[in-house]
Amino acid sequence: MQRALVLAGGGVAGIAWELGVLLGIRDEVPELRPAVLDADVVVGTSAGSTVAAQVTSGTDLATLFDRQLEPTTTEIDVDVDLVGLTARITEATAGAASPQDARQRIAALALATPTVEEATRRAVVAARLPHPVWPDRTVLVPAVDAGTGELTVFTRDSGVDLVDAVTASCAVPGVWPPATINGRRYVDGGVRSGTNADLAQGADRVLVITPSPPDAPEPLGGLADEIERLRPAEVLVVHADGASVAAFGSNPLSPATRGPAAQAGRVVGRAHAAEIARFWA
């Protein structure tokens, strides 16, 4: 049986929350075999790419979680008007001829937006990763080519540095600079999908952990469509609850969300642990 773990986007808060969920599962079912972290395939988009790189690094999950509770951080405290950014993206994609056209328009917006320097942003991402090398496992890190709007999936066989791949997948348009890799620019994998769960095609069971509520809007397709494409695989989705959404606040990119989001995620993980154990094992 092939098992896949899908880790969705969600900003700095999403990183902390997903680590909390994973630790909460282990709190309740430490004897689970195979462990969720031992998935045959790990798909990580944006924030999820950070978590994927962290949990496959060999670093203990509790250590990764505890880092989210530390008062000091290398994260950049950026003030983001998500409502305004969403409006800009909506305007940019109005009349797009296809999803790829829409992605290309979003990327053009990203390229035109002043941000911190690429090197500054890359250093932040590098500081998140305990080991800056690809694990000897199947880890899929999606990003979007800024020039074409096409999906690119980085793996250990891509010849791309892990830090560069994660930086590309985390390049939120309008907030962070598109990442340059081998002369091409890339934006956030979430521009294609917040989860990219369909990249887990071929797995028999797919666990999706997403810091979005069940009723969150899904522009440009979404998880429901991806689940259909995964059939006949069995799919279980763990969403954020109301307390988690409150912990994310109005700016999930703020480092101040790390502690509250991690704690809220741990509660969610504990609450769903028995269900996940039955599904996974």
HUJO-V152211 format. One record per residue. N is the residue number from 1. SS is DSSP state (hx for helix, st for strand, lp for the rest). PSI is psi as a letter, one per 30 degrees, with the letter a starting at -180 (999 if undefined). Layout:
BEGIN
n-><N	N>
ss-><SS	SS>
psi-><PSI	PSI>
END
This chain:
BEGIN
n-><1	2	3	4	5	6	7	8	9	10	11	12	13	14	15	16	17	18	19	20	21	22	23	24	25	26	27	28	29	30	31	32	33	34	35	36	37	38	39	40	41	42	43	44	45	46	47	48	49	50	51	52	53	54	55	56	57	58	59	60	61	62	63	64	65	66	67	68	69	70	71	72	73	74	75	76	77	78	79	80	81	82	83	84	85	86	87	88	89	90	91	92	93	94	95	96	97	98	99	100	101	102	103	104	105	106	107	108	109	110	111	112	113	114	115	116	117	118	119	120	121	122	123	124	125	126	127	128	129	130	131	132	133	134	135	136	137	138	139	140	141	142	143	144	145	146	147	148	149	150	151	152	153	154	155	156	157	158	159	160	161	162	163	164	165	166	167	168	169	170	171	172	173	174	175	176	177	178	179	180	181	182	183	184	185	186	187	188	189	190	191	192	193	194	195	196	197	198	199	200	201	202	203	204	205	206	207	208	209	210	211	212	213	214	215	216	217	218	219	220	221	222	223	224	225	226	227	228	229	230	231	232	233	234	235	236	237	238	239	240	241	242	243	244	245	246	247	248	249	250	251	252	253	254	255	256	257	258	259	260	261	262	263	264	265	266	267	268	269	270	271	272	273	274	275	276	277	278	279	280	281>
ss-><lp	lp	st	st	st	st	st	lp	lp	lp	hx	hx	hx	hx	hx	hx	hx	hx	hx	hx	hx	hx	hx	hx	hx	hx	hx	hx	lp	lp	lp	lp	lp	lp	lp	hx	hx	hx	lp	lp	st	st	st	st	lp	lp	hx	hx	hx	hx	hx	hx	hx	hx	hx	lp	lp	lp	lp	lp	hx	hx	hx	hx	hx	hx	hx	hx	lp	lp	lp	lp	lp	lp	lp	lp	lp	lp	lp	lp	lp	hx	hx	hx	hx	hx	hx	hx	hx	hx	hx	hx	hx	lp	lp	lp	lp	lp	hx	hx	hx	hx	hx	hx	hx	hx	hx	hx	hx	hx	hx	hx	lp	lp	lp	lp	lp	hx	hx	hx	hx	hx	hx	hx	hx	hx	hx	hx	lp	lp	lp	lp	lp	lp	lp	lp	lp	st	st	st	st	st	st	st	st	lp	lp	lp	lp	lp	st	st	st	st	lp	lp	lp	lp	lp	lp	lp	hx	hx	hx	hx	hx	hx	hx	hx	lp	lp	lp	lp	lp	lp	lp	lp	lp	st	st	st	lp	lp	st	st	st	st	st	hx	hx	hx	lp	lp	lp	lp	lp	hx	hx	hx	hx	lp	lp	lp	lp	st	st	st	st	st	lp	lp	lp	lp	lp	lp	lp	lp	lp	lp	lp	lp	lp	hx	hx	hx	hx	hx	hx	hx	hx	lp	lp	lp	st	st	st	st	st	lp	lp	lp	hx	hx	hx	hx	hx	hx	hx	lp	lp	lp	lp	lp	lp	hx	hx	hx	hx	hx	hx	hx	hx	hx	hx	hx	hx	hx	hx	hx	hx	hx	hx	hx	hx	hx	hx	hx	hx	hx	hx	lp>
psi-><k	k	k	k	k	k	j	l	l	g	a	e	e	e	e	e	e	e	e	e	e	e	e	e	e	e	e	e	i	f	g	k	k	l	l	e	f	g	k	e	k	k	k	j	k	c	e	f	e	e	e	e	e	e	f	g	f	f	k	k	e	e	e	e	e	e	f	f	f	k	f	k	l	f	k	k	j	k	j	k	j	e	e	e	e	e	e	e	e	e	e	e	f	k	g	k	f	l	e	e	e	e	e	e	e	e	e	e	e	e	f	f	k	k	a	l	k	e	e	e	e	e	e	e	e	e	f	f	k	e	j	h	l	k	l	h	l	j	k	k	j	k	l	k	k	f	e	f	g	l	k	k	j	k	l	f	g	f	g	k	k	e	e	e	e	e	e	e	f	g	i	k	k	f	e	l	k	k	k	k	j	h	f	l	k	k	l	k	f	f	f	e	k	f	e	h	f	f	f	g	k	f	l	e	k	j	k	k	j	k	h	k	l	f	g	k	k	i	l	h	b	a	e	e	e	e	e	e	f	f	k	g	k	k	k	k	k	j	l	k	a	e	e	e	e	e	e	f	a	f	i	f	f	k	f	f	f	e	e	e	e	e	e	e	e	e	e	e	e	e	e	f	e	e	e	e	e	e	e	e	999>
END
